Amino acid sequence: MKRSGPLYTLLGGLLLALFMLSLNATTGEGNTSYGKDSPGAASPAAPSAKPTKSTPAPSESPSKSASKRPAGKSEYAGRTADDAAAVSVSIRDDKAIAYYCNGRDAESWLKGDVKDDGTMRLTGKNGAKLDATLADNAVRGTVEINKQPRDFTAARAKKPSGLYRATTEVRGAEIDGGWIVLPDGRQVGILKEDGTPKPAPRLDPETGAVPYDGGELTARPVVP
């Protein structure tokens, strides 16, 4: 019985060693069968990308203001603010011709350029001038004849309204006539014979025919 003591001690040591080996296996200590790059392993988080600043789209340059001047040919006819005379303006692209007429003894032909913004400064003989602006289908401004300025408004005119002129020679006399046909059908005109003015006979706007001295003249629309 005395000899069994060392045997029990050795057996206890073996059992303790077996227990320790079993404990290491269950707690996962020691080498593992999966490396850091093995399938299913979580990859290290990639560094977050810095937010990129969005570059604002270059603003469009402001477009040029649209021209108030109509393309092609347009006609305007009206009267002065004091109702003393009629004024007609014929525009073709950037050129303009105007006619001032009181229907008795005063008239003037004026011409000049029309700017993109619709403003115009027209000039004629003996210091005649017209300063106006084209806007909202009308020409508004001031016309100065014989140093007498008058405000006027000439509305957009449709055929047969508008500006007409006849120049010819009859029996050796120089004939020069101008007519303004207003939108309401009224006519204002002067006919000069060798420079002497008198009220113009009525013209037929459809044909341009004007009775004169037993025959007839032909008046035509004015084109700048």
Secondary structure, DSSP 8 states (H G I E B T S, - for coil): -TTHHHHHHHHHHHHHHHHHHHHHHHHT-S--S--TTSTT---------------------------SS-SSEEEEEEEETTSS-EEEEEEETTEEEEEEE-SSS-EEEEEEEB-TTSEEEEEEGGG-EEEEEEETTEEEEEEEETTEEEEEEEEEE-TT-EEEEEEEEETTEEEEEEEEE-TTS-EEEEEEETTEEEE-----TTT-EEEETTEEEE-EE---
